[in-house]
Amino acid sequence: MTDPKAVLNQLNIVARDFDATLAFYRALGVDAPDGAASPDGIRHAEVTLANGFVLEIDNLRLAQTYNAGWRTAAGGSRALLGFSLPTRAA
């Protein structure tokens, strides 16, 4: 039995300028939604590309809710990579 291989299937970008980041990816031909702001200022846009790869864009406010590194003045990483496996056990 062989070990299952992880598949890179997601890129999540934390954007300091959410609207400019959306505009950049749209200029490349990505049909990204607007990511309307919630009452607490959180913005998130997600699009699944033709090959199944998921591109997500978050603003700083959202990143601060799930990534402790963004709660400091220095901030954390600017991108998160997602890998999938066939099962949770794998």
Buried (B, 14 or more C-beta within 10 A) or exposed (E): EEEEEEEEBBBBBBBEEBEEBBEBBEEEEBEBEEBEEEEEEBBBBBBEEEEEBBBBBBBBBBBBEEBEEBEEEEBBEEEBEBEEEEEEEE
